[in-house]
Amino acid sequence: VRVAGAVRLAKAAAVHVDAADAEADVTAAADALPAADGGDDDAQYTVDGAEDHELLWYATQEIPNLVG
């Protein structure tokens, strides 16, 4: 998810981010999602592959270093 506008830090409890090594799999999964929802087994395999990556977790006080 890309956030186009400002989000007040007070609204955030934490931030979860994909690691750089997950980018290709997550992008492929996002592209394959409509076909997977339609029952395409190959597309579902691609979507499932993105779940193998763990999200990085950042506390609110770490957010300025993450986006800065």
Secondary structure, DSSP 8 states (H G I E B T S, - for coil): ----S---GGG-SEEEE--GGGHHHHHHHHHHHHHHHTT-HHHHHHHHHHTTS--EEEEGGGHHHHH-
